[in-house]
Amino acid sequence: MMDYRFSETHPMHPMRLDLTARLCRELELFDRTNLEVVEPPIATDEELAAVHDPAYIAAVHEVSANPEVPNEKRGLGTEDNPVYAGIHEASARLAGGSILAAESILSEKALHVVNFAGGMHHAAKDKASGFCIYNDAALAIERLLAQGVSRVLYIDVDAHHGDGTQSIFWDDPRVMTISIHESGMSLFPGTGYANEVGGPNALGTAVNIAVPARTGDAAWLRAFHAVVPQLAAAFAPEVIVSQHGCDGHLEDDLSNLRLSIDGQRQNALDIAELAQRLCEGRWIATGGGGYNITTVVPRAWSHLVAIASGKPIPLRTQVPQPWREYVHDRYGIWTPETMGDEAELWWRSWEIGYDPADPVDRTIMATRKEIFPFFGLDPWFD
């Protein structure tokens, strides 16, 4: 999975995966008796074609074999998505991991599956975008649907709008895509507004909570809880697929949000609780964005793995010293000593009331007004 490597200077550097896996091992997460680490297969062209245009898959093959000839029309060979020899196989392995996750849920081999190398949510049906070649989360969802799952809820908490996944299922009433992200007014890809509600056959199943720049933990959690649990309960999914990009952290340079590890961990706990309450625990979690590869990504996704395996790591847990020393030797950085940021997570419940002077409250209300009526929910008083 380390072969998903655009360049040594590209923000999506696979060392973030290596450091996450190393931290999981040092924390003895991979030694838990109920947790199995499996090798993901390379998705076949036929499997990829479940959501991607065959002509696009062919274009990826072409640049993979001959990276000197980019295909910018397909988003291949751009500044965001440089091409390199073997890019198809590397991208298809990330996709294969999430397809395997879906198969593991379907076969009841697993109840929760984490693919922290996945979450390539900007990839569209026929184009690469935003560091993403194949949309593994969409492929997992499509596999679930193809095998008889009637409704899948996709929750995307990356700082950037999950535009690719939304576009793939835009007119499919069996999939609800919920994306809580920094507003497109200030961040790529410039989409994901409240009035994007789905196609004519699936109105209300595209949900967007576009919070303003500089939103912190309390406001983020308020926005999540004012919209997501209500819609999730109304939609009644059989499986939840979630994307856990951690680039909303205040120390990540590719967004303007102000989240903490503590807040991101809480958000993962909230999604796990929704899966337990609404779909008997069936839950696939992927990674996504996250570009502070030393102090943020490994801690955030180690928490995700711990939560999925049923025993969360306390925030005051000491980061293992051998791991800290490895990061220092490799990058010259001393990472935080604990698994948390000592942040204050108290958030004001929506039931307390709506403050029209609060920009996050206005964002919440915009989404509720657009979406809640489709499900018989009162946007003001429910």
HUSULLIN-V734378 format. One record per backbone hydrogen bond with DSSP energy under -0.5 kcal/mol. NH is the residue of the N-H (numbers start at 1). CO is the residue of the C=O. If there is no record, write none. Layout:
BEGIN
((NH;CO) (NH;CO))
END
This chain:
BEGIN
((4;1) (5;3) (6;12) (13;11) (16;13) (17;14) (18;14) (19;15) (20;16) (21;17) (22;18) (23;19) (24;20) (25;21) (26;22) (27;23) (28;25) (29;24) (30;24) (32;29) (35;32) (38;36) (43;41) (43;92) (48;44) (49;45) (50;47) (51;48) (52;48) (53;125) (56;53) (57;53) (58;54) (59;55) (60;56) (61;57) (62;58) (63;59) (64;60) (65;61) (66;62) (69;66) (70;68) (71;76) (74;71) (75;72) (76;71) (77;75) (77;81) (78;75) (78;81) (86;64) (87;84) (90;86) (91;87) (92;88) (93;89) (94;90) (95;91) (96;92) (97;93) (98;94) (99;95) (100;96) (101;97) (102;98) (103;99) (104;100) (105;101) (106;102) (107;103) (108;105) (109;104) (110;104) (113;283) (115;285) (118;115) (121;119) (123;120) (124;127) (128;74) (129;132) (132;129) (136;134) (139;135) (140;136) (141;137) (142;138) (143;139) (144;140) (145;141) (146;142) (147;143) (148;145) (149;144) (152;174) (153;239) (154;152) (154;176) (155;153) (155;241) (156;178) (157;155) (157;243) (163;161) (164;121) (165;121) (166;162) (167;163) (168;164) (169;165) (170;167) (172;169) (173;171) (175;172) (176;152) (177;175) (177;205) (178;154) (178;176) (179;177) (179;207) (180;156) (181;179) (181;209) (182;159) (183;211) (186;183) (187;183) (190;187) (196;193) (197;195) (199;170) (202;199) (204;197) (205;197) (205;202) (206;197) (207;177) (207;205) (209;179) (210;208) (211;181) (211;209) (214;256) (215;212) (217;258) (220;216) (221;217) (222;218) (223;219) (224;220) (225;221) (226;222) (227;223) (227;224) (228;224) (229;224) (231;227) (232;228) (233;229) (234;230) (235;231) (236;232) (237;232) (238;151) (239;151) (240;282) (241;153) (242;284) (243;155) (244;286) (244;287) (246;289) (249;246) (250;259) (252;249) (255;252) (258;215) (259;248) (264;260) (265;261) (266;262) (267;263) (268;264) (269;265) (270;266) (271;267) (272;268) (273;269) (274;270) (275;271) (276;272) (277;273) (278;274) (279;275) (281;275) (282;279) (283;111) (284;240) (285;113) (286;242) (287;115) (288;116) (293;291) (296;292) (297;292) (300;296) (301;297) (302;298) (303;299) (304;300) (305;301) (306;302) (307;303) (308;304) (309;305) (310;307) (311;306) (314;312) (317;314) (319;337) (323;320) (324;320) (325;321) (326;322) (327;323) (328;324) (329;325) (330;326) (331;327) (332;327) (332;328) (333;327) (335;333) (339;317) (340;315) (345;343) (349;347) (352;349) (353;350) (356;354) (358;355) (359;357) (362;358) (363;359) (364;360) (365;361) (366;362) (367;363) (368;364) (369;365) (370;366) (371;367) (372;368) (373;368) (374;371) (375;371) (375;372) (376;373) (377;372) (379;377) (382;378))
END
